Amino acid sequence: MSPGTGVGFPCRHLRVWWSVAEAQREKSHLQDLNAKLQDENQALRREIASNERQAQIDLATHGNLSGQIHNLIEENALLKEDLAFFQTLMASGGEAGGISVNRFRVLPDALPGEYRYRLLIAQSKQRVKDFRGRLQFIVDLEQGGKSEVVSFPKEDDTGQAYNLAFKFYQRVEGTFLVPPDAVVKKVQVRVLETGNPTPVSTQTLTLP
């Protein structure tokens, strides 16, 4: 056996052992790196989910605040109109016991076919007695190419929503429903005093 033969054999084993050890260390390193990356990914997913939830909360809060601001602006405008109206009412006097319809509005509401109305009923400065009565709405609408007239409240409606009882004024707000495919063209409000079938005041509003 040549001198080189006895030395070369252990060297080959040593190189193989070194390669296996390197591979094991590399494998262990990669496993550690993989576990670390998985942990980081999980942490990132949790952070993203948390940020998404916070963003949803912020958007909802922003939407609620925007809605509240819009309502406050609208309410403020209505209060200013009320103030101007009452200042005019108190300064004008007018016919004794006269009933007037003021600031009558009708707008589409949330549901199809639902309309919201607002108005203020007032008795003139020279008041003689408390007023008691009822509101009636006459609605002109179009449905399927045909014109139709409906009234509210219905004959079988015994609710209190349309009742009036005041000395100085009464603000009224409510809704009425028509078929979802109907288009309201005009609404007339009538103020009826208890015991009198003839309206004491009327006002007609044409919708755009």
C-alpha positions as CSV (number, residue, x, y, z in Angstrom):
1,M,0.0,0.0,0.0
2,S,1.4,3.3,-1.0
3,P,2.1,6.0,1.7
4,G,-0.6,8.2,0.3
5,T,-3.2,5.5,0.5
6,G,-3.3,5.3,4.3
7,V,-3.5,9.1,4.7
8,G,-6.1,9.7,2.0
9,F,-8.8,7.5,3.4
10,P,-9.3,9.3,6.7
11,C,-9.2,12.6,4.8
12,R,-12.1,11.6,2.6
13,H,-14.1,10.5,5.7
14,L,-13.2,13.8,7.4
15,R,-14.5,15.7,4.3
16,V,-17.7,13.7,4.3
17,W,-18.2,14.2,8.0
18,W,-17.6,18.0,7.6
19,S,-20.0,18.2,4.7
20,V,-22.7,16.4,6.7
21,A,-22.1,18.7,9.7
22,E,-22.3,21.8,7.5
23,A,-25.5,20.6,6.0
24,Q,-27.0,19.9,9.4
25,R,-26.0,23.4,10.6
26,E,-27.4,24.9,7.4
27,K,-30.6,23.0,7.8
28,S,-30.8,24.0,11.5
29,H,-30.2,27.6,10.5
30,L,-32.8,27.5,7.8
31,Q,-35.3,25.9,10.2
32,D,-34.6,28.6,12.7
33,L,-35.0,31.3,10.0
34,N,-38.2,29.7,8.8
35,A,-39.7,29.6,12.4
36,K,-38.6,33.3,12.9
37,L,-40.2,34.3,9.6
38,Q,-43.4,32.5,10.5
39,D,-43.5,34.2,13.8
40,E,-42.9,37.6,12.1
41,N,-45.7,36.8,9.6
42,Q,-48.1,36.0,12.3
43,A,-47.3,39.2,14.1
44,L,-47.7,41.2,10.9
45,R,-51.1,39.5,10.3
46,R,-52.2,40.4,13.8
47,E,-51.0,44.0,13.3
48,I,-52.8,44.2,9.9
49,A,-56.0,42.8,11.4
50,S,-55.7,45.3,14.3
51,N,-55.1,48.2,11.9
52,E,-58.1,47.1,9.7
53,R,-60.4,47.0,12.8
54,Q,-59.1,50.4,13.9
55,A,-59.6,51.8,10.4
56,Q,-63.2,50.5,10.4
57,I,-63.8,52.0,13.8
58,D,-62.3,55.3,12.6
59,L,-64.4,55.3,9.5
60,A,-67.6,54.5,11.4
61,T,-66.7,57.2,13.9
62,H,-66.0,59.7,11.1
63,G,-69.3,58.7,9.5
64,N,-71.2,59.1,12.7
65,L,-69.6,62.5,13.4
66,S,-70.3,63.7,9.9
67,G,-73.9,62.6,10.3
68,Q,-74.2,64.4,13.7
69,I,-72.6,67.5,12.2
70,H,-75.0,67.5,9.3
71,N,-78.0,67.0,11.7
72,L,-76.8,69.8,13.9
73,I,-76.4,72.2,10.9
74,E,-79.9,71.3,9.7
75,E,-81.3,71.7,13.2
76,N,-79.5,75.1,13.6
77,A,-81.0,76.3,10.3
78,L,-84.5,75.2,11.4
79,L,-84.1,77.0,14.7
80,K,-83.0,80.2,12.9
81,E,-86.1,79.9,10.7
82,D,-88.2,79.3,13.8
83,L,-86.8,82.4,15.5
84,A,-87.5,84.5,12.4
85,F,-91.0,83.1,12.1
86,F,-92.0,83.8,15.7
87,Q,-90.5,87.2,15.6
88,T,-92.6,88.0,12.6
89,L,-95.7,86.3,14.2
90,M,-95.5,88.2,17.4
91,A,-95.0,91.5,15.6
92,S,-97.8,91.1,13.1
93,G,-100.8,90.5,15.2
94,G,-103.4,89.4,12.7
95,E,-106.9,88.1,12.7
96,A,-108.2,86.9,16.0
97,G,-107.9,83.2,16.3
98,G,-106.4,82.8,12.8
99,I,-104.7,79.4,12.1
100,S,-101.8,79.3,9.7
101,V,-99.6,76.6,8.2
102,N,-96.0,77.5,8.1
103,R,-92.8,76.0,6.8
104,F,-94.5,73.0,5.2
105,R,-92.0,70.5,3.7
106,V,-92.3,67.0,2.2
107,L,-89.2,65.0,1.3
108,P,-88.6,61.3,0.3
109,D,-87.4,59.3,3.3
110,A,-85.4,56.2,3.8
111,L,-87.7,53.5,2.5
112,P,-89.1,53.3,-1.1
113,G,-92.5,55.1,-1.1
114,E,-91.9,56.7,2.3
115,Y,-92.2,60.5,2.6
116,R,-91.5,62.6,5.6
117,Y,-93.4,65.8,6.3
118,R,-92.7,68.8,8.5
119,L,-94.8,71.8,9.3
120,L,-95.6,74.3,12.0
121,I,-99.2,75.2,12.8
122,A,-99.7,78.5,14.6
123,Q,-102.5,80.6,16.0
124,S,-102.2,84.3,15.5
125,K,-101.2,86.8,18.2
126,Q,-104.7,87.7,19.2
127,R,-105.6,84.2,20.5
128,V,-109.0,83.5,21.8
129,K,-108.9,79.8,22.8
130,D,-106.9,76.6,22.6
131,F,-107.1,74.9,19.3
132,R,-108.0,71.2,18.9
133,G,-108.3,69.4,15.6
134,R,-106.6,67.2,13.1
135,L,-104.4,67.2,10.1
136,Q,-105.3,65.8,6.7
137,F,-103.0,65.3,3.7
138,I,-104.3,65.0,0.1
139,V,-101.6,63.4,-2.0
140,D,-101.6,63.6,-5.8
141,L,-99.4,60.9,-7.3
142,E,-98.7,59.0,-10.5
143,Q,-98.4,55.2,-10.7
144,G,-98.1,53.1,-13.8
145,G,-98.9,56.1,-16.0
146,K,-102.1,56.9,-14.2
147,S,-102.9,59.8,-11.8
148,E,-104.4,59.0,-8.4
149,V,-105.3,60.9,-5.3
150,V,-105.0,59.4,-1.8
151,S,-105.5,60.9,1.6
152,F,-103.9,60.5,5.0
153,P,-104.9,59.5,7.6
154,K,-106.8,56.5,6.3
155,E,-110.4,56.1,7.5
156,D,-109.4,53.2,9.8
157,D,-106.4,55.1,11.2
158,T,-107.2,56.0,14.8
159,G,-103.7,57.0,15.9
160,Q,-102.6,60.2,17.4
161,A,-100.0,61.2,14.8
162,Y,-102.4,63.6,13.0
163,N,-104.0,65.1,16.0
164,L,-103.6,68.8,16.9
165,A,-103.9,70.4,20.4
166,F,-102.1,73.7,21.1
167,K,-102.6,77.2,22.3
168,F,-99.8,79.0,20.6
169,Y,-98.3,76.7,18.0
170,Q,-97.5,73.0,17.3
171,R,-94.6,71.6,15.3
172,V,-95.6,68.4,13.4
173,E,-93.4,65.8,11.9
174,G,-94.2,62.4,10.5
175,T,-94.3,60.0,7.5
176,F,-96.7,58.6,5.1
177,L,-96.4,55.7,2.7
178,V,-97.4,55.4,-0.9
179,P,-96.6,52.4,-3.3
180,P,-92.9,52.2,-3.9
181,D,-93.3,52.7,-7.7
182,A,-95.5,55.8,-7.2
183,V,-94.3,59.3,-7.8
184,V,-95.7,62.0,-5.5
185,K,-96.5,65.2,-7.5
186,K,-98.3,67.4,-5.0
187,V,-99.3,67.4,-1.4
188,Q,-102.0,69.5,0.2
189,V,-102.2,69.8,4.0
190,R,-105.5,70.7,5.6
191,V,-106.1,71.8,9.2
192,L,-109.5,70.6,10.5
193,E,-110.9,71.9,13.7
194,T,-112.8,69.4,15.8
195,G,-116.5,69.5,14.9
196,N,-116.0,71.5,11.7
197,P,-115.6,69.6,8.4
198,T,-114.4,72.7,6.6
199,P,-110.6,73.2,6.7
200,V,-109.6,76.4,8.7
201,S,-106.3,76.5,6.9
202,T,-104.7,74.8,3.9
203,Q,-101.4,74.8,2.0
204,T,-100.3,73.0,-1.1
205,L,-96.8,71.9,-1.9
206,T,-95.6,70.8,-5.4
207,L,-92.7,68.4,-5.3
208,P,-89.9,68.7,-7.8
